[in-house]
Amino acid sequence: MPPTDDPTEDQPDEPEQPRSREADRAAAAARIQHQNTWVDLQIRQAQERGEFENLPGAGKPIEGLGSEHDPDWWLKKLVERERIAVLPPSIALRKEDAELDERLDAINVERDVRREVEDFNERVIRARYSLSAGPPLITMPRDVDETVASWRERREARRVPRSEPAAPPRRRHWWNRR
């Protein structure tokens, strides 16, 4: 085998020496210091570009600062921001009853309308027999056949009467099309 000019070939493999804790800490501190200077540089450049000017709430006190601590502050902010309505079951069923006809009008198949009304009735009956705090439940189950009949009537009223079908367009040959 001919000799090569690679100097590492002649040397035996040396195992890597484990670094000491002091060396690891020094390396971590250097990384943190480098990161801090990079972050400061990014902030300074953004300030020069004017990206921190006219921010919403600038110059105003922070809302809720200085008042007593509420551990559920984030949940209350979420409910307010997302407009989440948490209603007692009796009020939720009353609201759903008021909107049920509109929701049924969006359904095209009678079987699905029946299933929706039956599901509503089951929830009303379940709420009647459950003990819950809050206002009393005054919503009554709906008669499935009556609700389906009124759904059919509303559907027929929405249906546009068809006029006589127009004569089909004259078929053109491919060479006459544009």
Short mmCIF file of the C-alpha atoms (twelve columns), coordinates in Angstrom:
data_MODEL
# 
_entry.id   MODEL 
# 
loop_
_atom_site.group_PDB 
_atom_site.id 
_atom_site.type_symbol 
_atom_site.label_atom_id 
_atom_site.label_alt_id 
_atom_site.label_comp_id 
_atom_site.label_asym_id 
_atom_site.label_seq_id 
_atom_site.Cartn_x 
_atom_site.Cartn_y 
_atom_site.Cartn_z 
_atom_site.pdbx_PDB_model_num 
ATOM 1   C CA . MET A 1   0.000   0.000  0.000   1 
ATOM 2   C CA . PRO A 2   1.504   3.337  -1.001  1 
ATOM 3   C CA . PRO A 3   2.002   5.996  1.669   1 
ATOM 4   C CA . THR A 4   -0.401  8.945  1.717   1 
ATOM 5   C CA . ASP A 5   0.088   12.549 2.672   1 
ATOM 6   C CA . ASP A 6   -2.799  12.546 5.132   1 
ATOM 7   C CA . PRO A 7   -1.338  13.375 8.570   1 
ATOM 8   C CA . THR A 8   -4.346  11.978 10.459  1 
ATOM 9   C CA . GLU A 9   -3.841  8.507  9.088   1 
ATOM 10  C CA . ASP A 10  -0.681  7.875  11.089  1 
ATOM 11  C CA . GLN A 11  -2.166  9.051  14.398  1 
ATOM 12  C CA . PRO A 12  -4.284  6.720  16.494  1 
ATOM 13  C CA . ASP A 13  -7.898  7.724  17.173  1 
ATOM 14  C CA . GLU A 14  -8.036  9.766  20.359  1 
ATOM 15  C CA . PRO A 15  -11.229 9.721  22.379  1 
ATOM 16  C CA . GLU A 16  -12.733 13.144 22.929  1 
ATOM 17  C CA . GLN A 17  -12.089 14.567 26.342  1 
ATOM 18  C CA . PRO A 18  -15.286 15.420 28.243  1 
ATOM 19  C CA . ARG A 19  -15.571 19.133 28.800  1 
ATOM 20  C CA . SER A 20  -15.639 20.461 32.299  1 
ATOM 21  C CA . ARG A 21  -18.652 22.159 33.811  1 
ATOM 22  C CA . GLU A 22  -16.837 25.460 33.883  1 
ATOM 23  C CA . ALA A 23  -16.198 25.244 30.151  1 
ATOM 24  C CA . ASP A 24  -19.861 24.414 29.494  1 
ATOM 25  C CA . ARG A 25  -20.999 27.338 31.622  1 
ATOM 26  C CA . ALA A 26  -18.601 29.692 29.897  1 
ATOM 27  C CA . ALA A 27  -19.814 28.562 26.489  1 
ATOM 28  C CA . ALA A 28  -23.462 28.999 27.539  1 
ATOM 29  C CA . ALA A 29  -22.730 32.484 28.906  1 
ATOM 30  C CA . ALA A 30  -21.010 33.429 25.647  1 
ATOM 31  C CA . ARG A 31  -24.031 32.206 23.650  1 
ATOM 32  C CA . ILE A 32  -26.413 34.168 25.862  1 
ATOM 33  C CA . GLN A 33  -24.281 37.296 25.581  1 
ATOM 34  C CA . HIS A 34  -24.161 36.893 21.799  1 
ATOM 35  C CA . GLN A 35  -27.926 36.361 21.661  1 
ATOM 36  C CA . ASN A 36  -28.532 39.457 23.787  1 
ATOM 37  C CA . THR A 37  -26.469 41.602 21.432  1 
ATOM 38  C CA . TRP A 38  -28.326 40.165 18.422  1 
ATOM 39  C CA . VAL A 39  -31.720 40.887 20.026  1 
ATOM 40  C CA . ASP A 40  -30.618 44.418 20.927  1 
ATOM 41  C CA . LEU A 41  -29.487 44.940 17.338  1 
ATOM 42  C CA . GLN A 42  -32.857 43.761 15.970  1 
ATOM 43  C CA . ILE A 43  -34.747 46.088 18.347  1 
ATOM 44  C CA . ARG A 44  -32.541 49.058 17.474  1 
ATOM 45  C CA . GLN A 45  -33.046 48.479 13.731  1 
ATOM 46  C CA . ALA A 46  -36.830 48.181 14.185  1 
ATOM 47  C CA . GLN A 47  -36.854 51.451 16.144  1 
ATOM 48  C CA . GLU A 48  -34.923 53.171 13.384  1 
ATOM 49  C CA . ARG A 49  -37.438 51.925 10.827  1 
ATOM 50  C CA . GLY A 50  -40.265 53.305 13.007  1 
ATOM 51  C CA . GLU A 51  -42.010 49.993 13.614  1 
ATOM 52  C CA . PHE A 52  -42.728 50.852 17.261  1 
ATOM 53  C CA . GLU A 53  -44.484 54.131 16.520  1 
ATOM 54  C CA . ASN A 54  -48.270 54.536 16.763  1 
ATOM 55  C CA . LEU A 55  -48.861 51.198 18.475  1 
ATOM 56  C CA . PRO A 56  -52.356 50.676 19.935  1 
ATOM 57  C CA . GLY A 57  -52.442 51.580 23.610  1 
ATOM 58  C CA . ALA A 58  -49.240 53.638 23.479  1 
ATOM 59  C CA . GLY A 59  -49.152 56.204 26.272  1 
ATOM 60  C CA . LYS A 60  -52.169 54.700 28.040  1 
ATOM 61  C CA . PRO A 61  -52.135 52.826 31.336  1 
ATOM 62  C CA . ILE A 62  -52.233 49.057 31.165  1 
ATOM 63  C CA . GLU A 63  -55.778 47.843 31.725  1 
ATOM 64  C CA . GLY A 64  -56.328 46.004 34.994  1 
ATOM 65  C CA . LEU A 65  -52.887 46.817 36.380  1 
ATOM 66  C CA . GLY A 66  -52.927 47.531 40.094  1 
ATOM 67  C CA . SER A 67  -56.248 45.877 40.823  1 
ATOM 68  C CA . GLU A 68  -56.547 42.691 42.814  1 
ATOM 69  C CA . HIS A 69  -55.252 39.485 41.241  1 
ATOM 70  C CA . ASP A 70  -57.847 37.273 39.574  1 
ATOM 71  C CA . PRO A 71  -56.568 33.763 38.795  1 
ATOM 72  C CA . ASP A 72  -59.148 33.364 36.013  1 
ATOM 73  C CA . TRP A 73  -58.283 36.635 34.257  1 
ATOM 74  C CA . TRP A 74  -57.168 34.843 31.090  1 
ATOM 75  C CA . LEU A 75  -60.418 32.865 30.896  1 
ATOM 76  C CA . LYS A 76  -62.517 35.999 31.288  1 
ATOM 77  C CA . LYS A 77  -60.507 37.766 28.581  1 
ATOM 78  C CA . LEU A 78  -60.960 34.768 26.273  1 
ATOM 79  C CA . VAL A 79  -64.731 34.758 26.802  1 
ATOM 80  C CA . GLU A 80  -64.860 38.514 26.166  1 
ATOM 81  C CA . ARG A 81  -62.598 38.426 23.099  1 
ATOM 82  C CA . GLU A 82  -64.186 35.380 21.441  1 
ATOM 83  C CA . ARG A 83  -67.719 36.362 22.486  1 
ATOM 84  C CA . ILE A 84  -68.360 32.964 23.984  1 
ATOM 85  C CA . ALA A 85  -71.810 32.714 25.509  1 
ATOM 86  C CA . VAL A 86  -72.157 30.311 28.398  1 
ATOM 87  C CA . LEU A 87  -75.863 30.048 29.093  1 
ATOM 88  C CA . PRO A 88  -77.787 27.942 31.593  1 
ATOM 89  C CA . PRO A 89  -79.440 24.936 29.895  1 
ATOM 90  C CA . SER A 90  -82.938 26.403 30.173  1 
ATOM 91  C CA . ILE A 91  -81.944 29.639 28.431  1 
ATOM 92  C CA . ALA A 92  -79.858 27.787 25.809  1 
ATOM 93  C CA . LEU A 93  -82.823 25.521 24.942  1 
ATOM 94  C CA . ARG A 94  -85.175 28.508 24.777  1 
ATOM 95  C CA . LYS A 95  -82.788 30.233 22.355  1 
ATOM 96  C CA . GLU A 96  -82.400 27.059 20.297  1 
ATOM 97  C CA . ASP A 97  -86.195 26.663 20.145  1 
ATOM 98  C CA . ALA A 98  -86.497 30.191 18.729  1 
ATOM 99  C CA . GLU A 99  -83.874 29.443 16.055  1 
ATOM 100 C CA . LEU A 100 -84.954 25.874 15.250  1 
ATOM 101 C CA . ASP A 101 -87.253 26.708 12.300  1 
ATOM 102 C CA . GLU A 102 -84.512 28.693 10.614  1 
ATOM 103 C CA . ARG A 103 -82.043 25.843 11.104  1 
ATOM 104 C CA . LEU A 104 -84.566 23.328 9.763   1 
ATOM 105 C CA . ASP A 105 -85.140 25.453 6.649   1 
ATOM 106 C CA . ALA A 106 -81.512 24.892 5.705   1 
ATOM 107 C CA . ILE A 107 -82.094 21.109 5.604   1 
ATOM 108 C CA . ASN A 108 -83.335 19.552 2.363   1 
ATOM 109 C CA . VAL A 109 -84.289 16.025 3.437   1 
ATOM 110 C CA . GLU A 110 -87.334 15.236 5.593   1 
ATOM 111 C CA . ARG A 111 -85.561 12.387 7.385   1 
ATOM 112 C CA . ASP A 112 -82.872 14.821 8.572   1 
ATOM 113 C CA . VAL A 113 -85.527 17.308 9.719   1 
ATOM 114 C CA . ARG A 114 -87.209 14.600 11.785  1 
ATOM 115 C CA . ARG A 115 -83.896 13.553 13.295  1 
ATOM 116 C CA . GLU A 116 -83.079 17.171 14.215  1 
ATOM 117 C CA . VAL A 117 -86.472 17.710 15.913  1 
ATOM 118 C CA . GLU A 118 -86.219 14.391 17.767  1 
ATOM 119 C CA . ASP A 119 -82.730 15.333 18.983  1 
ATOM 120 C CA . PHE A 120 -84.068 18.688 20.200  1 
ATOM 121 C CA . ASN A 121 -86.940 16.936 22.023  1 
ATOM 122 C CA . GLU A 122 -84.534 14.507 23.717  1 
ATOM 123 C CA . ARG A 123 -82.427 17.397 25.034  1 
ATOM 124 C CA . VAL A 124 -85.528 19.203 26.325  1 
ATOM 125 C CA . ILE A 125 -86.725 16.082 28.155  1 
ATOM 126 C CA . ARG A 126 -83.242 15.418 29.557  1 
ATOM 127 C CA . ALA A 127 -83.096 19.026 30.831  1 
ATOM 128 C CA . ARG A 128 -86.547 18.658 32.446  1 
ATOM 129 C CA . TYR A 129 -85.380 15.716 34.546  1 
ATOM 130 C CA . SER A 130 -81.986 17.107 35.477  1 
ATOM 131 C CA . LEU A 131 -81.494 19.202 38.567  1 
ATOM 132 C CA . SER A 132 -79.704 22.363 37.587  1 
ATOM 133 C CA . ALA A 133 -79.450 25.769 39.108  1 
ATOM 134 C CA . GLY A 134 -80.737 28.676 37.125  1 
ATOM 135 C CA . PRO A 135 -84.006 29.786 35.620  1 
ATOM 136 C CA . PRO A 136 -86.765 27.206 35.203  1 
ATOM 137 C CA . LEU A 137 -87.180 25.386 31.897  1 
ATOM 138 C CA . ILE A 138 -90.313 26.546 30.096  1 
ATOM 139 C CA . THR A 139 -89.426 25.152 26.663  1 
ATOM 140 C CA . MET A 140 -91.714 22.337 25.596  1 
ATOM 141 C CA . PRO A 141 -90.845 19.455 23.255  1 
ATOM 142 C CA . ARG A 142 -92.112 19.940 19.725  1 
ATOM 143 C CA . ASP A 143 -94.579 17.713 17.927  1 
ATOM 144 C CA . VAL A 144 -92.433 16.075 15.245  1 
ATOM 145 C CA . ASP A 145 -95.226 15.642 12.658  1 
ATOM 146 C CA . GLU A 146 -96.474 19.229 13.040  1 
ATOM 147 C CA . THR A 147 -92.948 20.621 12.775  1 
ATOM 148 C CA . VAL A 148 -92.251 18.570 9.646   1 
ATOM 149 C CA . ALA A 149 -95.570 19.693 8.095   1 
ATOM 150 C CA . SER A 150 -94.760 23.365 8.735   1 
ATOM 151 C CA . TRP A 151 -91.264 22.776 7.307   1 
ATOM 152 C CA . ARG A 152 -92.870 21.365 4.133   1 
ATOM 153 C CA . GLU A 153 -95.187 24.391 3.844   1 
ATOM 154 C CA . ARG A 154 -92.313 26.850 4.225   1 
ATOM 155 C CA . ARG A 155 -90.315 24.857 1.681   1 
ATOM 156 C CA . GLU A 156 -93.165 24.955 -0.851  1 
ATOM 157 C CA . ALA A 157 -93.596 28.701 -0.300  1 
ATOM 158 C CA . ARG A 158 -89.894 29.270 -1.036  1 
ATOM 159 C CA . ARG A 159 -89.966 27.155 -4.158  1 
ATOM 160 C CA . VAL A 160 -89.979 29.272 -7.308  1 
ATOM 161 C CA . PRO A 161 -92.608 28.200 -9.850  1 
ATOM 162 C CA . ARG A 162 -90.983 26.880 -12.995 1 
ATOM 163 C CA . SER A 163 -91.922 28.277 -16.329 1 
ATOM 164 C CA . GLU A 164 -92.084 26.215 -19.485 1 
ATOM 165 C CA . PRO A 165 -88.697 24.828 -20.288 1 
ATOM 166 C CA . ALA A 166 -87.047 26.699 -23.084 1 
ATOM 167 C CA . ALA A 167 -86.192 24.884 -26.270 1 
ATOM 168 C CA . PRO A 168 -82.784 23.284 -25.991 1 
ATOM 169 C CA . PRO A 169 -80.082 25.284 -27.709 1 
ATOM 170 C CA . ARG A 170 -79.329 24.286 -31.248 1 
ATOM 171 C CA . ARG A 171 -76.370 22.019 -31.371 1 
ATOM 172 C CA . ARG A 172 -73.417 23.423 -33.226 1 
ATOM 173 C CA . HIS A 173 -70.698 21.571 -34.939 1 
ATOM 174 C CA . TRP A 174 -67.236 21.911 -33.557 1 
ATOM 175 C CA . TRP A 175 -66.064 23.904 -36.558 1 
ATOM 176 C CA . ASN A 176 -68.762 26.551 -36.022 1 
ATOM 177 C CA . ARG A 177 -68.050 27.141 -32.330 1 
ATOM 178 C CA . ARG A 178 -66.230 30.196 -31.128 1 
# 
